[in-house]
Amino acid sequence: WKLRTQLETKMQAYSRRLGHQLLNPSPAISSLHNAISNNYYGADHPRFQSTLANRGVGHLVCKGTGGRSSVSGLVAAVFGATGFLGRYVVQQLAKMGSQVLVPFRGSEDSHRHLKLMGDLGQIVPMKYNPRDESSIKAVMAKANVVLNLVGREYETRNYNFETVHHSMAEQLAMIAKEHGGIMRFIQVSCLGASPSSPSRMLRAKAAAEEAILRELPEATILKPAVLVGTEDRIMNRWAQFAKNWGYLPLIGGGSTKIQPVYVIDVAAAIIAALKDDGSSMGKTYELGGPDVFSIHELAELMYETIREWPRYVKVPFPIAKVIASPREFLINKLPFPVPNPKIFNLDHINALTQDTVVSKDALTFDDLGITPHKLKGYPIEFLIQYRKGGPQFGSTVSERISPDSFP
């Protein structure tokens, strides 16, 4: 009991001395704290020239064994991490031991599925406001890599295409340039983005590419085609529409050519651009799948996977535009939000008036050392959930052959 009393007395005396030192730090510690505070990256920081050229050359992943609990050296701010492509990019980054900053603007549950992808404390959710420059700077403050995956295929009352795809991307590039410590900046655009595109979204994406390269000539631009995967917004919507209404509308007759790509291949391309020796900096890559489909051929593949007889209604472009126009007219006229478009999205219909395939001389997956998956098979296996008798219902052959054809 005496020994215990003596130990408690000594610990209390030590605690009092330690508290006195923290409350009254030495002059050396105070001067160091002031120096750090004066050099902290904040809203009053002056504008600088881009430093990606001298900071970004060389391999970034230089530490650890590459596993989930290692340290890759990357601190990536992934804007748009809660979206379709974002979850796969976060998973790939966390898988090799990177710290991922996840800015979000929605509910506290919007990022919950991402926290399990990395080691403890490696996935860091950070609430921000896309219109507040200070909140964006707070996200980027500790990052050395910035990825912009922000995108929206339809307009809302609060955000139009120019704000989401152009203004926000340009703002991220300016802040990354001011930061001075960002080693890589990757912008995910869209295949077919062009100033002459009939789609406002694709024109805004093209303007964003130009603005980013003006601010950061060393930035990497990736232009994926239509993404296909478990949470995609093309095959899922078609299957849901076909199950609910018994048919699928083919806009423009389904003759438009597209080159859909598996979402995991695009995520792998982003990681490959980060892992290289800087050879991808300042370049633009067009990422399309190995096969080119017409809309009708892709719909046939969807029907074959859900094992139902295809039923189509061909909708000419002028009629499809008339069906989709009321939402665009009423979006800012009504005092309440209008429903989000599914099949009849006016901007998507305008985009379908032109084929969207990889250019002949463009840099592709091959230049990043990646072989994309063929779409038929595992990439669209998620569609088995729409089979009316369960995942094991029917078979492709028996569904396609009528009993009347037997002798």
C-alpha positions as CSV (number, residue, x, y, z in Angstrom):
1,W,0.0,0.0,0.0
2,K,2.9,2.4,0.8
3,L,4.6,1.7,-2.6
4,R,1.3,2.3,-4.4
5,T,0.9,5.6,-2.6
6,Q,4.4,6.7,-3.5
7,L,3.8,5.9,-7.2
8,E,0.5,7.8,-7.3
9,T,2.2,10.8,-5.7
10,K,5.0,10.8,-8.3
11,M,2.6,10.5,-11.2
12,Q,0.5,13.4,-10.0
13,A,3.6,15.6,-9.7
14,Y,4.7,14.6,-13.2
15,S,1.3,15.4,-14.6
16,R,1.4,18.9,-13.0
17,R,4.8,19.6,-14.5
18,L,3.7,18.4,-18.0
19,G,0.6,20.5,-17.9
20,H,2.6,23.6,-16.9
21,Q,4.9,23.0,-19.9
22,L,1.9,22.7,-22.3
23,L,0.3,25.9,-21.0
24,N,3.7,27.8,-20.9
25,P,5.7,26.5,-23.9
26,S,9.3,27.5,-24.4
27,P,10.2,30.4,-26.8
28,A,11.7,27.8,-29.3
29,I,8.4,25.8,-29.4
30,S,6.4,29.0,-29.8
31,S,8.5,30.3,-32.7
32,L,8.2,26.9,-34.5
33,H,4.4,26.9,-34.0
34,N,4.2,30.5,-35.5
35,A,6.3,29.5,-38.5
36,I,4.1,26.5,-39.3
37,S,1.0,28.6,-38.9
38,N,2.3,31.4,-41.2
39,N,3.1,28.8,-43.9
40,Y,-0.2,26.9,-43.7
41,Y,-2.0,26.6,-47.0
42,G,-5.2,28.6,-46.7
43,A,-7.5,31.2,-48.4
44,D,-4.9,34.0,-48.2
45,H,-2.2,32.0,-49.9
46,P,-0.9,33.8,-53.0
47,R,-1.3,32.3,-56.5
48,F,1.6,30.3,-57.8
49,Q,2.8,28.8,-61.1
50,S,2.0,25.1,-61.7
51,T,4.5,22.8,-60.0
52,L,3.3,19.5,-61.4
53,A,6.1,19.4,-64.0
54,N,8.9,19.2,-61.4
55,R,7.0,17.5,-58.7
56,G,5.1,14.9,-60.7
57,V,7.8,13.2,-62.7
58,G,8.8,9.8,-61.3
59,H,7.0,7.0,-59.6
60,L,4.6,8.0,-56.8
61,V,4.1,4.6,-55.2
62,C,7.5,4.2,-53.5
63,K,6.7,2.7,-50.1
64,G,5.3,-0.4,-48.6
65,T,4.7,-3.8,-50.1
66,G,1.5,-2.8,-51.9
67,G,-1.0,-4.4,-49.6
68,R,-4.0,-2.9,-47.8
69,S,-2.1,-2.2,-44.6
70,S,1.1,-0.9,-46.3
71,V,1.8,2.8,-47.0
72,S,1.9,3.7,-50.7
73,G,2.7,7.4,-50.1
74,L,-0.4,8.6,-51.9
75,V,-2.8,10.9,-50.2
76,A,-5.6,11.2,-52.9
77,A,-8.5,13.7,-52.8
78,V,-11.1,11.9,-54.9
79,F,-13.9,14.4,-55.8
80,G,-16.9,12.4,-56.9
81,A,-15.9,9.4,-54.8
82,T,-19.5,8.6,-53.8
83,G,-20.5,8.1,-57.5
84,F,-20.6,5.0,-59.7
85,L,-16.9,5.1,-60.9
86,G,-15.8,6.6,-57.6
87,R,-16.4,3.6,-55.5
88,Y,-14.1,1.4,-57.7
89,V,-11.4,4.1,-57.8
90,V,-11.4,4.3,-54.0
91,Q,-11.3,0.6,-53.7
92,Q,-8.2,0.4,-55.9
93,L,-6.4,3.2,-54.1
94,A,-7.2,1.7,-50.7
95,K,-6.2,-1.7,-51.8
96,M,-2.5,-0.6,-52.2
97,G,-2.3,1.2,-48.9
98,S,-3.2,4.8,-50.0
99,Q,-5.0,7.3,-47.8
100,V,-8.2,8.5,-49.6
101,L,-9.9,11.8,-48.8
102,V,-13.6,11.5,-49.7
103,P,-15.3,14.9,-50.0
104,F,-19.1,14.5,-49.9
105,R,-22.0,17.0,-49.9
106,G,-24.9,14.7,-49.3
107,S,-26.0,12.9,-46.2
108,E,-23.7,11.3,-43.7
109,D,-24.5,7.9,-45.1
110,S,-23.5,8.6,-48.7
111,H,-19.9,7.6,-48.0
112,R,-20.5,4.7,-45.6
113,H,-19.9,1.9,-48.1
114,L,-16.4,3.4,-48.8
115,K,-15.0,3.2,-45.3
116,L,-14.7,-0.6,-45.3
117,M,-12.5,-0.5,-48.4
118,G,-9.3,0.7,-46.7
119,D,-7.4,0.1,-43.5
120,L,-8.5,1.8,-40.3
121,G,-8.3,5.6,-40.7
122,Q,-7.3,5.4,-44.4
123,I,-10.7,6.4,-45.8
124,V,-11.3,10.0,-44.6
125,P,-14.8,11.5,-45.3
126,M,-14.8,15.3,-45.5
127,K,-18.0,17.3,-45.9
128,Y,-17.6,20.2,-48.4
129,N,-19.6,22.6,-50.5
130,P,-18.7,22.7,-54.2
131,R,-19.4,26.4,-54.3
132,D,-17.2,27.2,-51.2
133,E,-13.6,27.5,-52.2
134,S,-12.4,27.3,-48.6
135,S,-14.0,23.9,-48.1
136,I,-12.3,22.6,-51.2
137,K,-9.0,23.9,-50.0
138,A,-9.6,22.1,-46.7
139,V,-10.0,18.9,-48.5
140,M,-6.9,19.4,-50.7
141,A,-4.7,20.7,-47.8
142,K,-3.0,17.4,-47.0
143,A,-3.4,15.7,-50.5
144,N,-0.7,15.1,-53.1
145,V,-3.0,13.7,-55.8
146,V,-6.3,15.1,-57.0
147,L,-8.9,13.1,-59.0
148,N,-12.0,14.8,-60.4
149,L,-14.7,12.3,-61.1
150,V,-17.6,14.7,-60.6
151,G,-20.3,14.4,-63.2
152,R,-24.1,14.5,-63.7
153,E,-26.0,13.3,-66.8
154,Y,-29.0,15.5,-66.1
155,E,-29.6,19.0,-64.8
156,T,-31.3,19.9,-61.5
157,R,-32.7,23.1,-60.0
158,N,-29.4,23.8,-58.2
159,Y,-26.8,22.6,-60.6
160,N,-26.7,22.8,-64.4
161,F,-24.2,21.2,-66.8
162,E,-21.9,24.2,-67.0
163,T,-21.6,24.4,-63.2
164,V,-21.0,20.7,-62.6
165,H,-18.8,19.8,-65.5
166,H,-17.0,23.1,-66.3
167,S,-16.9,25.6,-63.5
168,M,-16.2,23.0,-60.7
169,A,-13.4,21.3,-62.7
170,E,-11.8,24.6,-63.5
171,Q,-12.0,25.6,-59.8
172,L,-10.3,22.4,-58.7
173,A,-7.5,22.9,-61.2
174,M,-6.9,26.5,-60.0
175,I,-6.8,25.4,-56.3
176,A,-4.5,22.5,-57.1
177,K,-2.2,24.9,-59.0
178,E,-2.2,27.2,-56.0
179,H,-1.6,24.4,-53.6
180,G,1.9,23.8,-54.9
181,G,2.2,20.2,-53.5
182,I,-0.1,18.4,-55.9
183,M,2.0,15.9,-57.9
184,R,-0.8,14.5,-60.2
185,F,-4.1,15.8,-61.4
186,I,-6.5,13.5,-63.2
187,Q,-9.6,14.7,-64.9
188,V,-12.3,12.1,-65.9
189,S,-14.2,13.5,-68.9
190,C,-16.4,11.7,-71.4
191,L,-15.8,10.0,-74.8
192,G,-17.3,12.3,-77.4
193,A,-16.7,15.5,-75.5
194,S,-16.3,18.2,-78.1
195,P,-17.1,21.9,-78.5
196,S,-19.3,21.0,-81.5
197,S,-21.2,18.2,-79.8
198,P,-25.0,18.4,-79.9
199,S,-25.0,17.5,-76.2
200,R,-24.6,20.4,-73.7
201,M,-23.0,18.0,-71.2
202,L,-20.4,17.0,-73.7
203,R,-19.7,20.6,-74.7
204,A,-19.3,21.4,-71.0
205,K,-16.9,18.5,-70.6
206,A,-14.8,19.7,-73.5
207,A,-14.7,23.3,-72.0
208,A,-13.5,21.7,-68.7
209,E,-10.7,19.9,-70.5
210,E,-9.5,23.1,-72.1
211,A,-9.7,25.0,-68.8
212,I,-7.8,22.4,-66.9
213,L,-5.0,22.1,-69.4
214,R,-4.7,25.9,-69.4
215,E,-4.2,25.9,-65.7
216,L,-2.3,22.6,-65.4
217,P,-0.7,21.6,-68.7
218,E,0.7,18.5,-67.0
219,A,-2.8,17.2,-66.0
220,T,-4.0,13.8,-67.3
221,I,-7.4,13.6,-69.1
222,L,-9.2,10.3,-69.3
223,K,-12.3,10.1,-71.6
224,P,-14.2,6.8,-70.9
225,A,-17.1,5.7,-73.0
226,V,-20.4,4.6,-71.5
227,L,-19.7,2.8,-68.2
228,V,-21.1,-0.7,-67.6
229,G,-21.2,-2.4,-64.3
230,T,-23.3,-3.4,-61.3
231,E,-24.6,0.1,-60.6
232,D,-24.6,1.4,-64.1
233,R,-27.1,3.8,-65.6
234,I,-27.7,2.1,-69.0
235,M,-28.2,-1.7,-68.7
236,N,-30.0,-1.4,-65.3
237,R,-32.4,1.2,-66.6
238,W,-33.1,-0.7,-69.8
239,A,-33.8,-3.9,-67.8
240,Q,-36.0,-2.1,-65.3
241,F,-38.0,-0.4,-68.1
242,A,-38.4,-3.7,-70.0
243,K,-39.7,-5.5,-66.8
244,N,-42.1,-2.7,-65.9
245,W,-43.5,-1.9,-69.3
246,G,-42.9,-5.1,-71.3
247,Y,-41.0,-3.3,-74.0
248,L,-37.9,-1.2,-74.6
249,P,-38.0,2.1,-76.6
250,L,-35.1,2.3,-79.1
251,I,-34.4,6.0,-79.6
252,G,-33.5,6.8,-83.2
253,G,-34.2,3.2,-84.1
254,G,-31.2,1.9,-82.1
255,S,-28.7,2.5,-84.9
256,T,-26.3,4.8,-83.0
257,K,-22.8,3.2,-82.4
258,I,-21.3,3.2,-78.9
259,Q,-18.3,1.5,-77.4
260,P,-19.3,0.6,-73.7
261,V,-16.5,-0.1,-71.3
262,Y,-16.3,-2.0,-68.0
263,V,-16.1,0.3,-65.0
264,I,-13.3,-1.7,-63.3
265,D,-11.2,-1.2,-66.4
266,V,-11.5,2.6,-66.2
267,A,-10.6,2.5,-62.5
268,A,-7.6,0.4,-63.4
269,A,-6.6,3.0,-66.0
270,I,-6.7,5.7,-63.4
271,I,-4.4,3.7,-61.1
272,A,-2.1,3.0,-63.9
273,A,-1.8,6.7,-64.7
274,L,-0.9,7.3,-61.1
275,K,1.7,4.5,-60.9
276,D,3.7,5.3,-64.1
277,D,6.9,7.4,-64.2
278,G,5.1,10.5,-65.3
279,S,4.7,9.5,-69.0
280,S,0.9,10.0,-68.8
281,M,1.2,13.6,-67.7
282,G,-0.2,16.1,-70.1
283,K,-1.9,13.4,-72.3
284,T,-5.5,12.6,-73.2
285,Y,-6.7,9.0,-73.3
286,E,-9.9,7.7,-74.9
287,L,-11.1,4.6,-73.0
288,G,-13.5,2.4,-74.9
289,G,-14.3,-1.3,-74.7
290,P,-12.9,-3.9,-77.1
291,D,-16.2,-4.1,-79.1
292,V,-18.4,-1.5,-80.8
293,F,-22.2,-2.0,-80.4
294,S,-25.2,-0.4,-81.8
295,I,-27.9,0.5,-79.3
296,H,-30.0,-2.3,-80.8
297,E,-27.2,-4.8,-80.4
298,L,-26.6,-3.8,-76.8
299,A,-30.3,-4.1,-76.0
300,E,-30.3,-7.6,-77.6
301,L,-27.4,-8.6,-75.3
302,M,-29.4,-7.3,-72.3
303,Y,-32.5,-9.3,-73.3
304,E,-30.4,-12.4,-73.8
305,T,-28.9,-12.1,-70.3
306,I,-32.3,-11.6,-68.6
307,R,-33.6,-14.5,-70.7
308,E,-36.7,-12.8,-72.2
309,W,-38.0,-12.3,-75.7
310,P,-37.0,-8.8,-76.9
311,R,-39.8,-6.4,-77.6
312,Y,-39.0,-2.9,-79.0
313,V,-40.7,0.3,-79.9
314,K,-38.7,2.4,-82.3
315,V,-38.9,6.1,-81.3
316,P,-37.6,8.6,-83.9
317,F,-35.4,11.4,-82.6
318,P,-37.9,14.2,-83.1
319,I,-40.6,12.3,-81.2
320,A,-38.1,11.4,-78.4
321,K,-37.1,15.1,-78.1
322,V,-40.8,16.1,-77.8
323,I,-41.3,13.5,-75.0
324,A,-38.3,14.7,-73.1
325,S,-38.7,18.5,-73.6
326,P,-41.3,19.3,-70.9
327,R,-38.9,18.4,-68.0
328,E,-36.3,20.8,-69.4
329,F,-38.8,23.5,-69.8
330,L,-40.3,23.1,-66.3
331,I,-37.2,22.4,-64.3
332,N,-36.8,26.0,-63.2
333,K,-40.5,27.0,-63.6
334,L,-42.1,24.8,-60.9
335,P,-41.7,25.5,-57.2
336,F,-40.8,21.9,-56.5
337,P,-38.2,19.5,-58.0
338,V,-39.2,17.6,-61.1
339,P,-38.5,13.8,-61.4
340,N,-35.1,12.8,-62.8
341,P,-35.2,11.4,-66.3
342,K,-34.5,7.7,-66.9
343,I,-34.9,6.8,-70.6
344,F,-36.1,10.0,-72.1
345,N,-33.3,12.4,-71.2
346,L,-33.2,15.3,-73.7
347,D,-29.4,15.8,-73.5
348,H,-28.8,12.1,-73.8
349,I,-31.1,12.0,-76.8
350,N,-29.1,14.8,-78.4
351,A,-25.9,12.9,-77.7
352,L,-27.3,9.7,-79.4
353,T,-27.6,11.6,-82.7
354,Q,-23.9,11.0,-83.2
355,D,-21.8,7.8,-82.9
356,T,-19.5,7.7,-79.9
357,V,-16.4,5.6,-80.5
358,V,-12.7,5.8,-79.9
359,S,-10.8,7.9,-82.4
360,K,-8.4,6.2,-84.7
361,D,-5.1,7.9,-83.5
362,A,-6.1,8.3,-79.9
363,L,-4.2,7.0,-76.9
364,T,-6.1,4.1,-75.4
365,F,-6.0,1.3,-72.8
366,D,-3.0,-0.3,-74.6
367,D,-0.9,2.8,-73.9
368,L,-1.6,2.3,-70.2
369,G,-0.8,-1.4,-70.3
370,I,-4.4,-2.6,-69.7
371,T,-6.5,-5.1,-71.7
372,P,-10.2,-4.2,-71.3
373,H,-12.7,-6.9,-70.7
374,K,-15.2,-8.0,-73.3
375,L,-18.7,-6.9,-72.3
376,K,-20.4,-10.3,-72.8
377,G,-20.0,-12.4,-69.7
378,Y,-18.9,-11.4,-66.3
379,P,-19.2,-7.5,-66.7
380,I,-23.0,-7.8,-67.3
381,E,-23.6,-10.8,-65.0
382,F,-25.4,-8.5,-62.6
383,L,-28.4,-8.5,-65.0
384,I,-29.4,-12.0,-63.8
385,Q,-31.2,-10.3,-61.0
386,Y,-33.9,-9.3,-63.5
387,R,-34.7,-12.9,-64.6
388,K,-38.4,-13.5,-63.7
389,G,-37.8,-16.9,-62.2
390,G,-34.6,-16.2,-60.3
391,P,-30.9,-16.3,-61.3
392,Q,-31.1,-20.0,-62.5
393,F,-34.3,-19.5,-64.5
394,G,-34.4,-20.8,-68.1
395,S,-31.5,-21.1,-70.5
396,T,-30.4,-19.0,-73.5
397,V,-31.0,-21.9,-75.9
398,S,-34.4,-23.0,-74.7
399,E,-35.6,-19.4,-74.6
400,R,-34.6,-18.7,-78.2
401,I,-36.0,-21.9,-79.7
402,S,-39.7,-22.3,-80.1
403,P,-41.3,-25.7,-79.5
404,D,-43.0,-25.4,-82.9
405,S,-39.6,-25.6,-84.6
406,F,-39.1,-29.3,-83.5
407,P,-40.0,-32.0,-86.1
